[in-house]
Amino acid sequence: MPQSRFHHLKFLQPILVLLLVGIAIISLTFSIQSFQSVEKTIRTSSFKAFNNSIEASYDIVDTALNESIKRYLRGIVLTSAKFITQIQKSPSLTQEQKTALIQKYINSNKIGDTGYPYVLNSKGQLVFHPIFQGRNVSEYRHIQEQIDNDDHFVEYLWTNPGEEKPRRKLAYSIYVEELDYVISASAYKDEFLHFIDKTILKDKLSKYQYGKTGYVYVINLTGELILHPSYEGENIRSLIGENADGLLKKIRQSANRHSLQMNLINGSSEATFHAATVEDYTYTITMDNNTYQKDVLYIYYPYLDWAIVSGISRDELNRPTNTLLYSSLALILSLTTIIIVLLLLLNHRHNKLVNVLNCDYLTGLLNRRAFHDMASKLISDKHHPTTFTPYSIILLDIDFFKRINDTYGHIVGDKIIAIVGKAISQYPHILAARYGGEEFVLFTTISDPKHAIRFTEQVRQKIDQYNTLHEKITLSAGITTINKPNVLLDDVIDQADKALYHAKNTGRNKVVHYQEL
């Protein structure tokens, strides 16, 4: 080889090496940036799932208390309505005697420590009340809601005379048309701790544990374990030692902040509710000569002075990112393949998390929140604002579900809910969800009311094909069909709910369309 040519190649050699090194550095930098982005997304998704588990636990506790109080207040209201109607229809009593008897009944019926029944007319005037008889209270929002609804359960902030700060109050009411009376019963939420069934509540909370080392438990401000899988009734200090002092201090700070917020709110029902906030705490604990770091999320539940807590080891919380870190050693050899695999795994993990958050665990159908989001998008398509597709909303309710639960137990009740969910899931062309308790909601593009009724009857008959129990399962249904755009989903569901209410009040085990009302 000529000398000049040799020197030419010798000159190119370091350039090629530098070029290869540059490509390697660029590839490595790109790999690190991609890893950091994927790691951050997985870490965020993991923490969000952990965070959502504690928020879901809060909702379970709150719903359990609300439903118990609702059933209790409803019994009082129905009993009061029956008594008042009998008195008002009595031909042997003068109007003055009737008024005196009803007022005496109102004064003598105490609900909890400070709750009471009362009677309004359709103009918002207190016809019978322990203190404010004759006063017009129609300016309050919860009163307007009671006037506007024949059967209503409402939660609001209220301050009784002599109290310093507002508390959450619950009221149940029904409208008695023949008397033009709204008969209601109200009570403060925090006066009904004894309504909580701890066994059922603990079973429900156990379904929201995160990972292998994470579980949900409930403590009070002194550290007593109100609900715990293994150490219920003990103090949290017996489990985590002096670390409990720091956790309890933060929980008390949350309680104080909530108290200060409530002191800034006036006592009217128009006040804004302050949503509870998930907060975090980290501590280190040594067990079996091994040291672990624990991440704790908690949320303060003010109505019972509880904190709902969930903890998980840092190692388990970081396990997905640690696995990704070890896998990144192979990125140098196979950057493109690894990135694609990671993105697919991330997408799969994200879809699983979305599925867990959107689905009802008992039936596999959508939950209420997911249904509301999806149905709202279907009825208001921003990409095609000039087009509109008519649709129907169907509400289904299991008849005499409370009696079934009381007679056969909650396990059979859950099986019945699962059977109904399985029957509904046989129709994949509809959007279906468990709307709450024993109630289901369906969204379908059926635009003809008769066809909607016929389809609903098919769904009801489908239950028998999947019913393996001795108990006959029947459903009541309410339907509404919308043929015009720009109708709010909540208003549509309210129409279907009124039709359902009519079906249940006229014999049950039937289908009623809103147009029939």
C-alpha positions, 0 to 999 in steps of 0.5 A, spaced: 500 500 500 502 506 498 505 510 504 500 516 502 494 512 502 496 508 509 497 515 512 490 517 509 487 511 513 491 512 519 488 519 519 481 516 518 481 511 524 481 516 530 475 519 526 471 513 525 473 511 533 470 518 535 464 517 531 463 510 534 464 513 541 459 519 539 454 514 537 455 510 543 454 516 547 448 519 544 445 512 544 446 512 551 444 519 553 437 517 549 437 511 553 438 514 560 433 520 558 428 514 555 429 510 562 428 516 566 421 518 563 418 511 563 421 510 570 417 517 572 411 515 569 411 508 572 412 511 579 407 516 578 402 511 576 404 506 582 403 512 587 397 514 584 394 507 585 396 507 592 393 514 593 386 512 590 386 506 594 386 510 600 381 515 597 376 509 595 377 507 603 374 514 605 369 513 600 367 506 603 367 509 610 363 515 608 358 511 604 357 506 609 355 511 614 351 515 610 347 509 607 346 507 615 343 513 617 339 514 610 335 507 612 334 510 619 331 517 617 327 514 612 324 509 617 322 515 622 319 519 616 315 514 613 312 513 621 311 520 621 308 521 615 303 515 617 301 518 623 300 525 621 296 523 615 291 519 620 291 525 624 289 530 619 284 525 616 281 524 623 273 526 622 273 526 630 278 531 631 278 539 630 283 542 627 286 545 633 286 538 636 290 535 630 295 541 630 296 540 637 297 532 637 302 533 631 306 538 634 306 534 640 309 528 636 314 533 633 317 535 639 317 528 643 321 525 637 328 526 638 333 523 633 340 522 636 342 527 640 340 534 637 336 531 631 328 532 630 323 531 625 319 537 621 314 538 616 314 543 611 309 546 606 310 546 598 312 554 599 318 552 604 314 554 610 315 550 617 308 547 618 311 543 624 318 544 627 320 543 635 323 551 635 321 555 628 314 553 627 311 558 622 318 560 619 319 560 612 326 557 610 325 556 602 332 560 601 336 554 604 338 550 598 337 543 602 330 546 603 329 547 596 331 540 594 326 537 599 321 541 596 323 539 588 323 532 590 318 527 592 323 523 595 330 526 597 336 524 601 341 530 602 347 532 606 349 539 608 352 544 613 348 547 619 349 550 625 344 549 631 343 555 635 348 556 641 353 552 637 360 555 634 361 552 628 357 548 622 357 540 622 355 536 616 347 534 617 343 529 613 336 529 612 331 525 608 324 527 606 318 525 602 312 529 599 305 527 601 301 530 596 294 530 599 296 534 605 301 538 601 306 536 606 314 535 605 315 531 611 323 530 613 327 528 619 334 530 620 340 529 624 348 530 625 352 525 621 357 525 627 352 523 632 351 516 629 357 512 630 354 506 633 351 505 626 357 503 623 358 495 622 365 494 623 365 487 620 362 489 614 366 495 613 373 491 615 371 486 609 370 492 604 376 495 606 380 489 605 379 489 598 382 496 597 389 493 600 395 495 595 400 490 594 403 485 598 405 489 604 400 494 604 393 494 607 388 499 610 386 500 617 383 506 621 385 509 628 383 515 632 386 521 634 389 517 640 392 511 636 387 506 638 386 501 632 379 502 630 379 497 624 385 493 623 386 486 620 390 483 626 391 488 631 384 491 632 383 495 639 390 495 640 394 502 640 398 503 634 404 504 638 405 497 639 406 496 632 411 501 630 413 504 636 415 511 637 414 512 629 407 512 631 408 519 635 410 523 628 404 520 625 399 521 630 402 529 630 401 529 623 394 527 623 392 531 629 395 537 625 390 535 619 384 535 624 386 542 627 386 545 620 379 542 618 377 545 625 380 552 623 376 551 616 370 549 619 370 555 623 371 560 617 364 557 614 358 560 616 352 556 619 348 556 612 347 550 608 350 554 602 357 553 605 362 550 601 364 543 603 372 542 604 374 536 601 378 531 605 386 531 603 390 525 602 397 526 606 403 522 607 408 520 612 414 516 612 418 512 617 423 507 618 422 500 622 427 495 624 424 488 624 428 481 624 434 485 624 432 488 617 431 495 616 425 497 612 422 504 610 415 505 610 411 510 606 404 511 609 398 515 606 392 517 611 386 521 610 382 525 616 375 523 617 372 528 621 365 526 622 368 520 627 374 523 628 378 517 625 384 517 620 384 512 614 391 509 613 394 505 609 402 503 609 406 500 604 414 498 604 418 503 600 421 497 596 415 494 594 412 501 592 419 502 588 419 495 585 417 496 578 422 502 578 427 497 580 426 492 576 426 497 570 433 499 573 436 492 572 433 491 565 436 498 563 443 494 563 441 491 557 439 497 553 446 498 550 445 492 546 438 492 544 436 500 545 430 500 541 427 493 543 427 494 550 424 501 549 418 498 545 417 493 550 418 498 556 412 502 553 408 496 552 409 494 559 407 501 561 401 501 557 399 494 559 400 496 566 396 503 565 390 499 562 390 495 568 390 500 573 385 504 569 380 498 569 381 497 576 379 504 577 373 504 572 370 497 574 366 495 580 369 489 583 363 485 584 360 485 577 365 487 573 361 492 570 363 500 570 363 504 576 358 510 577 364 515 576 367 511 570 359 511 567 358 518 568 365 520 564 363 515 558 356 517 557 357 524 558 362 524 552 357 520 548 352 525 549 356 531 547 361 529 542 365 535 541 368 533 534 362 532 531 358 538 535 352 538 529 350 531 529 346 528 535 344 521 536 338 519 540 339 515 546 335 512 552 338 511 559 335 505 563 335 505 571 334 498 574 333 496 581 333 489 584 326 489 588 326 487 595 334 487 596 334 489 603 329 484 605 333 479 601 340 481 605 336 481 612 333 474 610 339 471 607 345 475 609 350 479 605 353 474 601 347 472 598 345 479 596 352 480 593 351 473 589 344 476 586 348 483 585 353 479 581 348 475 577 344 481 575 351 484 573 353 478 569 346 478 565 347 485 563 354 484 561 351 479 555 349 485 551 356 488 549 353 494 545 350 498 551 354 502 556 352 499 563 354 500 570 353 498 577 350 505 579 350 504 587 348 498 591 342 494 588 342 499 582 344 499 575 344 504 569 344 502 562 346 507 556 343 505 549 342 508 542 335 505 542 331 512 540 324 509 540 321 508 547 317 502 545 324 498 543 327 501 549 321 498 553 322 491 549 329 491 550 329 492 558 324 486 558 329 482 555 334 484 560 330 483 566 328 476 563 335 474 562 336 474 569 333 467 570 338 464 565 343 466 570 340 465 577 342 459 580 339 461 587 332 459 590 330 466 591 326 469 585 330 475 582 325 481 580 327 488 577 324 494 577 326 499 571 325 506 569 327 509 562 327 515 559 329 517 551 332 523 549 331 526 542 334 532 543 341 535 544 344 539 550 341 535 555 345 534 562 346 527 563 344 528 571 337 531 568 337 525 564 338 520 569 333 524 574 328 522 569 329 515 569 330 515 576 323 518 577 320 513 572 324 507 576 321 510 583 314 510 579 315 503 578 317 501 585 311 505 588 306 501 583 307 494 585 315 493 582 317 488 577 315 492 572 318 497 567 316 504 566 318 509 561 318 517 563 313 519 558 308 515 561 308 519 567 
